């Protein structure tokens, strides 16, 4: 039976499986990137609390993991930082926050490179269900990683974007956001689960994917294909 003739339920299973892999692999990389950046910026709080690790159990947030599996957008437990230990507190906080989404984009790009290399080899020419299975997984892996990066860049607590923009905002604005962060987070959670954000975020994700596809367009020519 050809892979692409399988019914929709098989695709659903593959998507769920890929998302579970991401929960146990990519989210830890995302949080490790935060901890590593904080360490480089002068704050070892995360390291002391056991977060400078790729161990999934140290990072996974149950609610964020469930949201990732159900909606394609999610998060892990925030990495603890102490901005007063940064040499430049506001800059250090922003850089540490940006490290997580950046790690997702790097992983997505690497996965796309692997996808395009495999697509130019005898491996893909041989066909078969396992071949299509792997290529489908890689493609979805790229898309979900891009989605996680873009989602986490939204400037709403507790997402990374809210800390990135602190470099450009005033202390008064930061205090107001901190005061109402719990209410903002609850409202944002409702919006996420409603699916309202799927369309605009999906458009941005598509543009990022198209850009990655464009800058890897040299691979077929490099491998003598096309």
Order of alpha helices (4+ residues) and beta strands (2+ residues): alpha-alpha-alpha-alpha-alpha-alpha-alpha-alpha-alpha-alpha-alpha
